Amino acid sequence: MRKDVNLKILERYGFKLYKRPKENVYLFKKRDAYITIDMEYKIFEPKNIQFLNFHCIRAIYNFMLNECIKVGKI
């Protein structure tokens, strides 16, 4: 399976991806920051992201947008 370009960018910024099986929910973790993305309901829930820089948050938004386009929700 070919790795998504956006996931490579997120790994470069230090994010770890945890995906719950059989659900369309992604959980990203970097140090104390948790970002939960639910693709079915388009919910973006960040926690403790005050130390993340602009590039990290932009990479998360790009990942979310591309996943929504793949699923056909947009």
N, CA, C, O and CB atoms as a CASP TS submission, in Angstrom:
PFRMAT TS
TARGET T0000
AUTHOR 0000-0000-0000
METHOD Language model
MODEL 1
PARENT N/A
ATOM      1  N   MET     1       0.838  -1.173   0.000  1.00  0.00           N
ATOM      2  CA  MET     1       0.000   0.000   0.000  1.00  0.00           C
ATOM      3  C   MET     1       0.890   1.244   0.000  1.00  0.00           C
ATOM      4  O   MET     1       1.810   1.351   0.810  1.00  0.00           O
ATOM      5  CB  MET     1      -0.957  -0.007   1.216  1.00  0.00           C
ATOM      6  N   ARG     2       0.622   2.159  -0.885  1.00  0.00           N
ATOM      7  CA  ARG     2       1.405   3.381  -1.001  1.00  0.00           C
ATOM      8  C   ARG     2       0.997   4.362   0.090  1.00  0.00           C
ATOM      9  O   ARG     2      -0.186   4.586   0.344  1.00  0.00           O
ATOM     10  CB  ARG     2       1.227   4.015  -2.394  1.00  0.00           C
ATOM     11  N   LYS     3       1.994   4.927   0.715  1.00  0.00           N
ATOM     12  CA  LYS     3       1.722   5.851   1.815  1.00  0.00           C
ATOM     13  C   LYS     3       1.303   7.201   1.261  1.00  0.00           C
ATOM     14  O   LYS     3       1.857   7.679   0.272  1.00  0.00           O
ATOM     15  CB  LYS     3       2.959   6.002   2.728  1.00  0.00           C
ATOM     16  N   ASP     4       0.329   7.805   1.902  1.00  0.00           N
ATOM     17  CA  ASP     4      -0.185   9.101   1.488  1.00  0.00           C
ATOM     18  C   ASP     4       0.869  10.177   1.723  1.00  0.00           C
ATOM     19  O   ASP     4       1.587  10.148   2.722  1.00  0.00           O
ATOM     20  CB  ASP     4      -1.483   9.440   2.246  1.00  0.00           C
ATOM     21  N   VAL     5       0.956  11.125   0.792  1.00  0.00           N
ATOM     22  CA  VAL     5       1.935  12.205   0.888  1.00  0.00           C
ATOM     23  C   VAL     5       1.678  13.050   2.124  1.00  0.00           C
ATOM     24  O   VAL     5       2.623  13.464   2.797  1.00  0.00           O
ATOM     25  CB  VAL     5       1.900  13.080  -0.369  1.00  0.00           C
ATOM     26  N   ASN     6       0.423  13.311   2.428  1.00  0.00           N
ATOM     27  CA  ASN     6       0.099  14.123   3.603  1.00  0.00           C
ATOM     28  C   ASN     6       0.513  13.435   4.900  1.00  0.00           C
ATOM     29  O   ASN     6       0.914  14.106   5.851  1.00  0.00           O
ATOM     30  CB  ASN     6      -1.395  14.429   3.634  1.00  0.00           C
ATOM     31  N   LEU     7       0.422  12.104   4.954  1.00  0.00           N
ATOM     32  CA  LEU     7       0.865  11.396   6.149  1.00  0.00           C
ATOM     33  C   LEU     7       2.375  11.498   6.314  1.00  0.00           C
ATOM     34  O   LEU     7       2.872  11.599   7.436  1.00  0.00           O
ATOM     35  CB  LEU     7       0.440   9.929   6.090  1.00  0.00           C
ATOM     36  N   LYS     8       3.109  11.473   5.203  1.00  0.00           N
ATOM     37  CA  LYS     8       4.562  11.650   5.281  1.00  0.00           C
ATOM     38  C   LYS     8       4.915  13.028   5.819  1.00  0.00           C
ATOM     39  O   LYS     8       5.844  13.171   6.614  1.00  0.00           O
ATOM     40  CB  LYS     8       5.204  11.445   3.903  1.00  0.00           C
ATOM     41  N   ILE     9       4.174  14.040   5.387  1.00  0.00           N
ATOM     42  CA  ILE     9       4.423  15.399   5.872  1.00  0.00           C
ATOM     43  C   ILE     9       4.126  15.480   7.363  1.00  0.00           C
ATOM     44  O   ILE     9       4.888  16.093   8.111  1.00  0.00           O
ATOM     45  CB  ILE     9       3.567  16.427   5.093  1.00  0.00           C
ATOM     46  N   LEU    10       3.032  14.873   7.802  1.00  0.00           N
ATOM     47  CA  LEU    10       2.689  14.894   9.227  1.00  0.00           C
ATOM     48  C   LEU    10       3.728  14.153  10.065  1.00  0.00           C
ATOM     49  O   LEU    10       4.050  14.581  11.174  1.00  0.00           O
ATOM     50  CB  LEU    10       1.306  14.277   9.447  1.00  0.00           C
ATOM     51  N   GLU    11       4.255  13.039   9.540  1.00  0.00           N
ATOM     52  CA  GLU    11       5.296  12.320  10.266  1.00  0.00           C
ATOM     53  C   GLU    11       6.575  13.144  10.342  1.00  0.00           C
ATOM     54  O   GLU    11       7.308  13.064  11.328  1.00  0.00           O
ATOM     55  CB  GLU    11       5.576  10.971   9.600  1.00  0.00           C
ATOM     56  N   ARG    12       6.844  13.925   9.321  1.00  0.00           N
ATOM     57  CA  ARG    12       8.017  14.797   9.338  1.00  0.00           C
ATOM     58  C   ARG    12       7.902  15.842  10.449  1.00  0.00           C
ATOM     59  O   ARG    12       8.907  16.221  11.051  1.00  0.00           O
ATOM     60  CB  ARG    12       8.192  15.488   7.976  1.00  0.00           C
ATOM     61  N   TYR    13       6.683  16.306  10.720  1.00  0.00           N
ATOM     62  CA  TYR    13       6.463  17.269  11.795  1.00  0.00           C
ATOM     63  C   TYR    13       6.346  16.603  13.162  1.00  0.00           C
ATOM     64  O   TYR    13       6.184  17.297  14.166  1.00  0.00           O
ATOM     65  CB  TYR    13       5.218  18.075  11.515  1.00  0.00           C
ATOM     66  N   GLY    14       6.423  15.285  13.224  1.00  0.00           N
ATOM     67  CA  GLY    14       6.452  14.592  14.507  1.00  0.00           C
ATOM     68  C   GLY    14       5.126  14.032  14.976  1.00  0.00           C
ATOM     69  O   GLY    14       5.016  13.621  16.131  1.00  0.00           O
ATOM     70  N   PHE    15       4.117  14.002  14.122  1.00  0.00           N
ATOM     71  CA  PHE    15       2.820  13.456  14.513  1.00  0.00           C
ATOM     72  C   PHE    15       2.825  11.940  14.376  1.00  0.00           C
ATOM     73  O   PHE    15       3.410  11.394  13.441  1.00  0.00           O
ATOM     74  CB  PHE    15       1.691  14.067  13.661  1.00  0.00           C
ATOM     75  N   LYS    16       2.175  11.272  15.307  1.00  0.00           N
ATOM     76  CA  LYS    16       1.930   9.837  15.221  1.00  0.00           C
ATOM     77  C   LYS    16       0.457   9.648  14.887  1.00  0.00           C
ATOM     78  O   LYS    16      -0.405  10.316  15.459  1.00  0.00           O
ATOM     79  CB  LYS    16       2.318   9.097  16.556  1.00  0.00           C
ATOM     80  N   LEU    17       0.171   8.745  13.968  1.00  0.00           N
ATOM     81  CA  LEU    17      -1.208   8.500  13.543  1.00  0.00           C
ATOM     82  C   LEU    17      -1.720   7.227  14.194  1.00  0.00           C
ATOM     83  O   LEU    17      -1.089   6.173  14.118  1.00  0.00           O
ATOM     84  CB  LEU    17      -1.305   8.399  12.000  1.00  0.00           C
ATOM     85  N   TYR    18      -2.860   7.342  14.825  1.00  0.00           N
ATOM     86  CA  TYR    18      -3.574   6.195  15.367  1.00  0.00           C
ATOM     87  C   TYR    18      -4.957   6.209  14.730  1.00  0.00           C
ATOM     88  O   TYR    18      -5.718   7.159  14.914  1.00  0.00           O
ATOM     89  CB  TYR    18      -3.653   6.239  16.949  1.00  0.00           C
ATOM     90  N   LYS    19      -5.287   5.152  13.976  1.00  0.00           N
ATOM     91  CA  LYS    19      -6.599   5.093  13.331  1.00  0.00           C
ATOM     92  C   LYS    19      -7.395   3.961  13.959  1.00  0.00           C
ATOM     93  O   LYS    19      -6.911   2.837  14.087  1.00  0.00           O
ATOM     94  CB  LYS    19      -6.465   4.891  11.787  1.00  0.00           C
ATOM     95  N   ARG    20      -8.594   4.269  14.339  1.00  0.00           N
ATOM     96  CA  ARG    20      -9.450   3.247  14.921  1.00  0.00           C
ATOM     97  C   ARG    20      -9.984   2.352  13.803  1.00  0.00           C
ATOM     98  O   ARG    20     -10.465   2.863  12.791  1.00  0.00           O
ATOM     99  CB  ARG    20     -10.617   3.890  15.727  1.00  0.00           C
ATOM    100  N   PRO    21      -9.911   1.050  13.960  1.00  0.00           N
ATOM    101  CA  PRO    21     -10.385   0.162  12.900  1.00  0.00           C
ATOM    102  C   PRO    21     -11.900   0.215  12.737  1.00  0.00           C
ATOM    103  O   PRO    21     -12.637   0.420  13.702  1.00  0.00           O
ATOM    104  CB  PRO    21      -9.952  -1.262  13.185  1.00  0.00           C
ATOM    105  N   LYS    22     -12.343   0.028  11.517  1.00  0.00           N
ATOM    106  CA  LYS    22     -13.761  -0.017  11.139  1.00  0.00           C
ATOM    107  C   LYS    22     -14.486   1.298  11.376  1.00  0.00           C
ATOM    108  O   LYS    22     -15.714   1.349  11.302  1.00  0.00           O
ATOM    109  CB  LYS    22     -14.458  -1.108  11.901  1.00  0.00           C
ATOM    110  N   GLU    23     -13.759   2.338  11.653  1.00  0.00           N
ATOM    111  CA  GLU    23     -14.359   3.659  11.808  1.00  0.00           C
ATOM    112  C   GLU    23     -13.563   4.626  10.955  1.00  0.00           C
ATOM    113  O   GLU    23     -12.407   4.365  10.622  1.00  0.00           O
ATOM    114  CB  GLU    23     -14.387   4.114  13.308  1.00  0.00           C
ATOM    115  N   ASN    24     -14.161   5.705  10.613  1.00  0.00           N
ATOM    116  CA  ASN    24     -13.489   6.714   9.805  1.00  0.00           C
ATOM    117  C   ASN    24     -13.001   7.842  10.712  1.00  0.00           C
ATOM    118  O   ASN    24     -13.238   9.022  10.453  1.00  0.00           O
ATOM    119  CB  ASN    24     -14.437   7.262   8.702  1.00  0.00           C
ATOM    120  N   VAL    25     -12.307   7.442  11.790  1.00  0.00           N
ATOM    121  CA  VAL    25     -11.829   8.393  12.790  1.00  0.00           C
ATOM    122  C   VAL    25     -10.311   8.298  12.860  1.00  0.00           C
ATOM    123  O   VAL    25      -9.751   7.206  12.957  1.00  0.00           O
ATOM    124  CB  VAL    25     -12.473   8.118  14.188  1.00  0.00           C
ATOM    125  N   TYR    26      -9.655   9.440  12.810  1.00  0.00           N
ATOM    126  CA  TYR    26      -8.202   9.507  12.902  1.00  0.00           C
ATOM    127  C   TYR    26      -7.823  10.241  14.179  1.00  0.00           C
ATOM    128  O   TYR    26      -8.456  11.231  14.546  1.00  0.00           O
ATOM    129  CB  TYR    26      -7.590  10.208  11.657  1.00  0.00           C
ATOM    130  N   LEU    27      -6.795   9.754  14.849  1.00  0.00           N
ATOM    131  CA  LEU    27      -6.281  10.408  16.047  1.00  0.00           C
ATOM    132  C   LEU    27      -4.797  10.677  15.828  1.00  0.00           C
ATOM    133  O   LEU    27      -4.016   9.748  15.621  1.00  0.00           O
ATOM    134  CB  LEU    27      -6.520   9.532  17.330  1.00  0.00           C
ATOM    135  N   PHE    28      -4.416  11.934  15.874  1.00  0.00           N
ATOM    136  CA  PHE    28      -3.022  12.333  15.738  1.00  0.00           C
ATOM    137  C   PHE    28      -2.513  12.775  17.098  1.00  0.00           C
ATOM    138  O   PHE    28      -3.226  13.431  17.859  1.00  0.00           O
ATOM    139  CB  PHE    28      -2.856  13.465  14.684  1.00  0.00           C
ATOM    140  N   LYS    29      -1.267  12.408  17.397  1.00  0.00           N
ATOM    141  CA  LYS    29      -0.688  12.775  18.684  1.00  0.00           C
ATOM    142  C   LYS    29       0.721  13.305  18.462  1.00  0.00           C
ATOM    143  O   LYS    29       1.516  12.725  17.722  1.00  0.00           O
ATOM    144  CB  LYS    29      -0.676  11.565  19.657  1.00  0.00           C
ATOM    145  N   LYS    30       1.009  14.425  19.124  1.00  0.00           N
ATOM    146  CA  LYS    30       2.363  14.970  19.151  1.00  0.00           C
ATOM    147  C   LYS    30       2.575  15.551  20.535  1.00  0.00           C
ATOM    148  O   LYS    30       1.923  16.521  20.920  1.00  0.00           O
ATOM    149  CB  LYS    30       2.586  16.056  18.027  1.00  0.00           C
ATOM    150  N   ARG    31       3.484  14.954  21.274  1.00  0.00           N
ATOM    151  CA  ARG    31       3.724  15.313  22.676  1.00  0.00           C
ATOM    152  C   ARG    31       2.399  15.336  23.441  1.00  0.00           C
ATOM    153  O   ARG    31       1.762  14.293  23.585  1.00  0.00           O
ATOM    154  CB  ARG    31       4.436  16.693  22.778  1.00  0.00           C
ATOM    155  N   ASP    32       1.974  16.491  23.929  1.00  0.00           N
ATOM    156  CA  ASP    32       0.727  16.578  24.693  1.00  0.00           C
ATOM    157  C   ASP    32      -0.472  16.962  23.838  1.00  0.00           C
ATOM    158  O   ASP    32      -1.586  17.061  24.353  1.00  0.00           O
ATOM    159  CB  ASP    32       0.881  17.574  25.808  1.00  0.00           C
ATOM    160  N   ALA    33      -0.268  17.177  22.559  1.00  0.00           N
ATOM    161  CA  ALA    33      -1.360  17.601  21.680  1.00  0.00           C
ATOM    162  C   ALA    33      -2.078  16.382  21.100  1.00  0.00           C
ATOM    163  O   ALA    33      -1.449  15.430  20.637  1.00  0.00           O
ATOM    164  CB  ALA    33      -0.825  18.502  20.541  1.00  0.00           C
ATOM    165  N   TYR    34      -3.389  16.435  21.138  1.00  0.00           N
ATOM    166  CA  TYR    34      -4.228  15.404  20.538  1.00  0.00           C
ATOM    167  C   TYR    34      -5.160  16.073  19.545  1.00  0.00           C
ATOM    168  O   TYR    34      -5.795  17.079  19.860  1.00  0.00           O
ATOM    169  CB  TYR    34      -5.031  14.616  21.620  1.00  0.00           C
ATOM    170  N   ILE    35      -5.240  15.515  18.347  1.00  0.00           N
ATOM    171  CA  ILE    35      -6.156  16.034  17.336  1.00  0.00           C
ATOM    172  C   ILE    35      -6.978  14.862  16.822  1.00  0.00           C
ATOM    173  O   ILE    35      -6.432  13.909  16.266  1.00  0.00           O
ATOM    174  CB  ILE    35      -5.384  16.753  16.164  1.00  0.00           C
ATOM    175  N   THR    36      -8.273  14.933  17.007  1.00  0.00           N
ATOM    176  CA  THR    36      -9.185  13.894  16.551  1.00  0.00           C
ATOM    177  C   THR    36      -9.954  14.415  15.348  1.00  0.00           C
ATOM    178  O   THR    36     -10.501  15.518  15.375  1.00  0.00           O
ATOM    179  CB  THR    36     -10.155  13.456  17.686  1.00  0.00           C
ATOM    180  N   ILE    37      -9.989  13.608  14.290  1.00  0.00           N
ATOM    181  CA  ILE    37     -10.704  13.974  13.072  1.00  0.00           C
ATOM    182  C   ILE    37     -11.693  12.860  12.756  1.00  0.00           C
ATOM    183  O   ILE    37     -11.299  11.709  12.569  1.00  0.00           O
ATOM    184  CB  ILE    37      -9.718  14.214  11.875  1.00  0.00           C
ATOM    185  N   ASP    38     -12.967  13.199  12.697  1.00  0.00           N
ATOM    186  CA  ASP    38     -14.022  12.259  12.329  1.00  0.00           C
ATOM    187  C   ASP    38     -14.490  12.625  10.928  1.00  0.00           C
ATOM    188  O   ASP    38     -15.126  13.659  10.726  1.00  0.00           O
ATOM    189  CB  ASP    38     -15.215  12.288  13.358  1.00  0.00           C
ATOM    190  N   MET    39     -14.167  11.767   9.960  1.00  0.00           N
ATOM    191  CA  MET    39     -14.482  12.072   8.565  1.00  0.00           C
ATOM    192  C   MET    39     -15.964  11.924   8.249  1.00  0.00           C
ATOM    193  O   MET    39     -16.474  12.585   7.344  1.00  0.00           O
ATOM    194  CB  MET    39     -13.683  11.178   7.652  1.00  0.00           C
ATOM    195  N   GLU    40     -16.654  11.071   8.981  1.00  0.00           N
ATOM    196  CA  GLU    40     -18.068  10.856   8.689  1.00  0.00           C
ATOM    197  C   GLU    40     -18.895  12.094   9.000  1.00  0.00           C
ATOM    198  O   GLU    40     -19.769  12.481   8.224  1.00  0.00           O
ATOM    199  CB  GLU    40     -18.596   9.668   9.479  1.00  0.00           C
ATOM    200  N   TYR    41     -18.612  12.710  10.140  1.00  0.00           N
ATOM    201  CA  TYR    41     -19.377  13.886  10.552  1.00  0.00           C
ATOM    202  C   TYR    41     -18.610  15.189  10.371  1.00  0.00           C
ATOM    203  O   TYR    41     -19.102  16.257  10.734  1.00  0.00           O
ATOM    204  CB  TYR    41     -19.788  13.747  11.990  1.00  0.00           C
ATOM    205  N   LYS    42     -17.397  15.104   9.804  1.00  0.00           N
ATOM    206  CA  LYS    42     -16.533  16.277   9.567  1.00  0.00           C
ATOM    207  C   LYS    42     -16.282  17.052  10.857  1.00  0.00           C
ATOM    208  O   LYS    42     -16.476  18.266  10.920  1.00  0.00           O
ATOM    209  CB  LYS    42     -17.167  17.209   8.516  1.00  0.00           C
ATOM    210  N   ILE    43     -15.851  16.330  11.876  1.00  0.00           N
ATOM    211  CA  ILE    43     -15.566  16.948  13.168  1.00  0.00           C
ATOM    212  C   ILE    43     -14.054  17.010  13.350  1.00  0.00           C
ATOM    213  O   ILE    43     -13.355  16.011  13.182  1.00  0.00           O
ATOM    214  CB  ILE    43     -16.241  16.158  14.337  1.00  0.00           C
ATOM    215  N   PHE    44     -13.565  18.182  13.692  1.00  0.00           N
ATOM    216  CA  PHE    44     -12.146  18.422  13.966  1.00  0.00           C
ATOM    217  C   PHE    44     -12.049  18.874  15.416  1.00  0.00           C
ATOM    218  O   PHE    44     -12.534  19.949  15.768  1.00  0.00           O
ATOM    219  CB  PHE    44     -11.523  19.498  12.978  1.00  0.00           C
ATOM    220  N   GLU    45     -11.429  18.060  16.251  1.00  0.00           N
ATOM    221  CA  GLU    45     -11.389  18.364  17.684  1.00  0.00           C
ATOM    222  C   GLU    45      -9.942  18.408  18.179  1.00  0.00           C
ATOM    223  O   GLU    45      -9.348  17.360  18.436  1.00  0.00           O
ATOM    224  CB  GLU    45     -12.200  17.315  18.486  1.00  0.00           C
ATOM    225  N   PRO    46      -9.366  19.610  18.316  1.00  0.00           N
ATOM    226  CA  PRO    46      -7.994  19.720  18.834  1.00  0.00           C
ATOM    227  C   PRO    46      -7.986  19.871  20.354  1.00  0.00           C
ATOM    228  O   PRO    46      -8.902  20.447  20.940  1.00  0.00           O
ATOM    229  CB  PRO    46      -7.271  20.913  18.185  1.00  0.00           C
ATOM    230  N   LYS    47      -6.940  19.347  20.973  1.00  0.00           N
ATOM    231  CA  LYS    47      -6.742  19.508  22.418  1.00  0.00           C
ATOM    232  C   LYS    47      -5.272  19.806  22.670  1.00  0.00           C
ATOM    233  O   LYS    47      -4.397  19.108  22.158  1.00  0.00           O
ATOM    234  CB  LYS    47      -7.198  18.230  23.206  1.00  0.00           C
ATOM    235  N   ASN    48      -5.003  20.829  23.448  1.00  0.00           N
ATOM    236  CA  ASN    48      -3.641  21.219  23.834  1.00  0.00           C
ATOM    237  C   ASN    48      -2.742  21.508  22.631  1.00  0.00           C
ATOM    238  O   ASN    48      -1.629  20.989  22.551  1.00  0.00           O
ATOM    239  CB  ASN    48      -3.015  20.127  24.679  1.00  0.00           C
ATOM    240  N   ILE    49      -3.213  22.321  21.709  1.00  0.00           N
ATOM    241  CA  ILE    49      -2.408  22.605  20.518  1.00  0.00           C
ATOM    242  C   ILE    49      -1.730  23.965  20.584  1.00  0.00           C
ATOM    243  O   ILE    49      -1.303  24.479  19.551  1.00  0.00           O
ATOM    244  CB  ILE    49      -3.272  22.533  19.279  1.00  0.00           C
ATOM    245  N   GLN    50      -1.620  24.553  21.744  1.00  0.00           N
ATOM    246  CA  GLN    50      -1.082  25.901  21.839  1.00  0.00           C
ATOM    247  C   GLN    50       0.396  25.973  21.458  1.00  0.00           C
ATOM    248  O   GLN    50       0.868  27.049  21.092  1.00  0.00           O
ATOM    249  CB  GLN    50      -1.272  26.428  23.237  1.00  0.00           C
ATOM    250  N   PHE    51       1.143  24.872  21.529  1.00  0.00           N
ATOM    251  CA  PHE    51       2.558  24.927  21.185  1.00  0.00           C
ATOM    252  C   PHE    51       2.842  24.510  19.748  1.00  0.00           C
ATOM    253  O   PHE    51       3.996  24.553  19.321  1.00  0.00           O
ATOM    254  CB  PHE    51       3.336  24.055  22.120  1.00  0.00           C
ATOM    255  N   LEU    52       1.827  24.109  18.991  1.00  0.00           N
ATOM    256  CA  LEU    52       2.042  23.717  17.597  1.00  0.00           C
ATOM    257  C   LEU    52       2.187  24.953  16.721  1.00  0.00           C
ATOM    258  O   LEU    52       1.522  25.966  16.940  1.00  0.00           O
ATOM    259  CB  LEU    52       0.882  22.835  17.092  1.00  0.00           C
ATOM    260  N   ASN    53       3.058  24.858  15.735  1.00  0.00           N
ATOM    261  CA  ASN    53       3.238  26.004  14.843  1.00  0.00           C
ATOM    262  C   ASN    53       2.255  25.932  13.673  1.00  0.00           C
ATOM    263  O   ASN    53       1.502  24.969  13.529  1.00  0.00           O
ATOM    264  CB  ASN    53       4.691  26.059  14.320  1.00  0.00           C
ATOM    265  N   PHE    54       2.283  26.959  12.857  1.00  0.00           N
ATOM    266  CA  PHE    54       1.348  27.086  11.742  1.00  0.00           C
ATOM    267  C   PHE    54       1.484  25.936  10.752  1.00  0.00           C
ATOM    268  O   PHE    54       0.480  25.450  10.231  1.00  0.00           O
ATOM    269  CB  PHE    54       1.564  28.407  11.027  1.00  0.00           C
ATOM    270  N   HIS    55       2.710  25.494  10.486  1.00  0.00           N
ATOM    271  CA  HIS    55       2.932  24.450   9.487  1.00  0.00           C
ATOM    272  C   HIS    55       2.318  23.117   9.916  1.00  0.00           C
ATOM    273  O   HIS    55       1.801  22.374   9.081  1.00  0.00           O
ATOM    274  CB  HIS    55       4.427  24.275   9.233  1.00  0.00           C
ATOM    275  N   CYS    56       2.371  22.814  11.201  1.00  0.00           N
ATOM    276  CA  CYS    56       1.759  21.578  11.701  1.00  0.00           C
ATOM    277  C   CYS    56       0.247  21.603  11.536  1.00  0.00           C
ATOM    278  O   CYS    56      -0.352  20.630  11.077  1.00  0.00           O
ATOM    279  CB  CYS    56       2.117  21.362  13.173  1.00  0.00           C
ATOM    280  N   ILE    57      -0.356  22.704  11.907  1.00  0.00           N
ATOM    281  CA  ILE    57      -1.814  22.807  11.813  1.00  0.00           C
ATOM    282  C   ILE    57      -2.261  22.825  10.355  1.00  0.00           C
ATOM    283  O   ILE    57      -3.297  22.248  10.022  1.00  0.00           O
ATOM    284  CB  ILE    57      -2.313  24.071  12.537  1.00  0.00           C
ATOM    285  N   ARG    58      -1.498  23.477   9.481  1.00  0.00           N
ATOM    286  CA  ARG    58      -1.826  23.489   8.060  1.00  0.00           C
ATOM    287  C   ARG    58      -1.729  22.085   7.466  1.00  0.00           C
ATOM    288  O   ARG    58      -2.543  21.722   6.617  1.00  0.00           O
ATOM    289  CB  ARG    58      -0.897  24.448   7.306  1.00  0.00           C
ATOM    290  N   ALA    59      -0.752  21.294   7.896  1.00  0.00           N
ATOM    291  CA  ALA    59      -0.622  19.920   7.410  1.00  0.00           C
ATOM    292  C   ALA    59      -1.818  19.072   7.839  1.00  0.00           C
ATOM    293  O   ALA    59      -2.282  18.226   7.075  1.00  0.00           O
ATOM    294  CB  ALA    59       0.682  19.292   7.922  1.00  0.00           C
ATOM    295  N   ILE    60      -2.316  19.292   9.050  1.00  0.00           N
ATOM    296  CA  ILE    60      -3.513  18.573   9.514  1.00  0.00           C
ATOM    297  C   ILE    60      -4.723  18.946   8.662  1.00  0.00           C
ATOM    298  O   ILE    60      -5.487  18.074   8.248  1.00  0.00           O
ATOM    299  CB  ILE    60      -3.795  18.885  11.006  1.00  0.00           C
ATOM    300  N   TYR    61      -4.895  20.236   8.403  1.00  0.00           N
ATOM    301  CA  TYR    61      -6.024  20.676   7.576  1.00  0.00           C
ATOM    302  C   TYR    61      -5.923  20.125   6.151  1.00  0.00           C
ATOM    303  O   TYR    61      -6.938  19.738   5.573  1.00  0.00           O
ATOM    304  CB  TYR    61      -6.089  22.211   7.540  1.00  0.00           C
ATOM    305  N   ASN    62      -4.725  20.082   5.579  1.00  0.00           N
ATOM    306  CA  ASN    62      -4.551  19.514   4.242  1.00  0.00           C
ATOM    307  C   ASN    62      -4.898  18.031   4.230  1.00  0.00           C
ATOM    308  O   ASN    62      -5.530  17.551   3.290  1.00  0.00           O
ATOM    309  CB  ASN    62      -3.114  19.722   3.755  1.00  0.00           C
ATOM    310  N   PHE    63      -4.490  17.305   5.263  1.00  0.00           N
ATOM    311  CA  PHE    63      -4.833  15.891   5.365  1.00  0.00           C
ATOM    312  C   PHE    63      -6.345  15.711   5.429  1.00  0.00           C
ATOM    313  O   PHE    63      -6.908  14.860   4.740  1.00  0.00           O
ATOM    314  CB  PHE    63      -4.167  15.262   6.598  1.00  0.00           C
ATOM    315  N   MET    64      -6.995  16.516   6.260  1.00  0.00           N
ATOM    316  CA  MET    64      -8.449  16.412   6.419  1.00  0.00           C
ATOM    317  C   MET    64      -9.169  16.723   5.109  1.00  0.00           C
ATOM    318  O   MET    64     -10.112  16.025   4.738  1.00  0.00           O
ATOM    319  CB  MET    64      -8.936  17.361   7.525  1.00  0.00           C
ATOM    320  N   LEU    65      -8.733  17.759   4.415  1.00  0.00           N
ATOM    321  CA  LEU    65      -9.356  18.127   3.150  1.00  0.00           C
ATOM    322  C   LEU    65      -9.185  17.032   2.104  1.00  0.00           C
ATOM    323  O   LEU    65     -10.141  16.692   1.407  1.00  0.00           O
ATOM    324  CB  LEU    65      -8.771  19.433   2.636  1.00  0.00           C
ATOM    325  N   ASN    66      -7.986  16.478   1.985  1.00  0.00           N
ATOM    326  CA  ASN    66      -7.744  15.431   0.993  1.00  0.00           C
ATOM    327  C   ASN    66      -8.511  14.158   1.309  1.00  0.00           C
ATOM    328  O   ASN    66      -8.986  13.486   0.393  1.00  0.00           O
ATOM    329  CB  ASN    66      -6.265  15.127   0.907  1.00  0.00           C
ATOM    330  N   GLU    67      -8.642  13.809   2.587  1.00  0.00           N
ATOM    331  CA  GLU    67      -9.422  12.630   2.953  1.00  0.00           C
ATOM    332  C   GLU    67     -10.905  12.834   2.650  1.00  0.00           C
ATOM    333  O   GLU    67     -11.579  11.901   2.213  1.00  0.00           O
ATOM    334  CB  GLU    67      -9.228  12.303   4.437  1.00  0.00           C
ATOM    335  N   CYS    68     -11.413  14.028   2.874  1.00  0.00           N
ATOM    336  CA  CYS    68     -12.819  14.308   2.546  1.00  0.00           C
ATOM    337  C   CYS    68     -13.046  14.232   1.044  1.00  0.00           C
ATOM    338  O   CYS    68     -14.096  13.768   0.598  1.00  0.00           O
ATOM    339  CB  CYS    68     -13.235  15.695   3.073  1.00  0.00           C
ATOM    340  N   ILE    69     -12.081  14.679   0.267  1.00  0.00           N
ATOM    341  CA  ILE    69     -12.205  14.603  -1.189  1.00  0.00           C
ATOM    342  C   ILE    69     -12.175  13.148  -1.645  1.00  0.00           C
ATOM    343  O   ILE    69     -12.928  12.773  -2.543  1.00  0.00           O
ATOM    344  CB  ILE    69     -11.077  15.404  -1.877  1.00  0.00           C
ATOM    345  N   LYS    70     -11.308  12.310  -1.035  1.00  0.00           N
ATOM    346  CA  LYS    70     -11.230  10.894  -1.396  1.00  0.00           C
ATOM    347  C   LYS    70     -12.543  10.175  -1.116  1.00  0.00           C
ATOM    348  O   LYS    70     -13.009   9.375  -1.928  1.00  0.00           O
ATOM    349  CB  LYS    70     -10.093  10.215  -0.635  1.00  0.00           C
ATOM    350  N   VAL    71     -13.131  10.466   0.035  1.00  0.00           N
ATOM    351  CA  VAL    71     -14.371   9.803   0.438  1.00  0.00           C
ATOM    352  C   VAL    71     -15.550  10.313  -0.380  1.00  0.00           C
ATOM    353  O   VAL    71     -16.546   9.609  -0.544  1.00  0.00           O
ATOM    354  CB  VAL    71     -14.634  10.018   1.934  1.00  0.00           C
ATOM    355  N   GLY    72     -15.440  11.524  -0.887  1.00  0.00           N
ATOM    356  CA  GLY    72     -16.508  12.103  -1.682  1.00  0.00           C
ATOM    357  C   GLY    72     -17.481  12.919  -0.865  1.00  0.00           C
ATOM    358  O   GLY    72     -18.629  13.115  -1.266  1.00  0.00           O
ATOM    359  N   LYS    73     -17.025  13.397   0.285  1.00  0.00           N
ATOM    360  CA  LYS    73     -17.899  14.184   1.153  1.00  0.00           C
ATOM    361  C   LYS    73     -17.956  15.646   0.738  1.00  0.00           C
ATOM    362  O   LYS    73     -18.833  16.381   1.190  1.00  0.00           O
ATOM    363  CB  LYS    73     -17.435  14.081   2.590  1.00  0.00           C
ATOM    364  N   ILE    74     -17.036  16.077  -0.112  1.00  0.00           N
ATOM    365  CA  ILE    74     -17.045  17.483  -0.550  1.00  0.00           C
ATOM    366  C   ILE    74     -17.507  17.539  -1.988  1.00  0.00           C
ATOM    367  O   ILE    74     -17.592  18.622  -2.568  1.00  0.00           O
ATOM    368  CB  ILE    74     -15.637  18.140  -0.399  1.00  0.00           C
TER
END
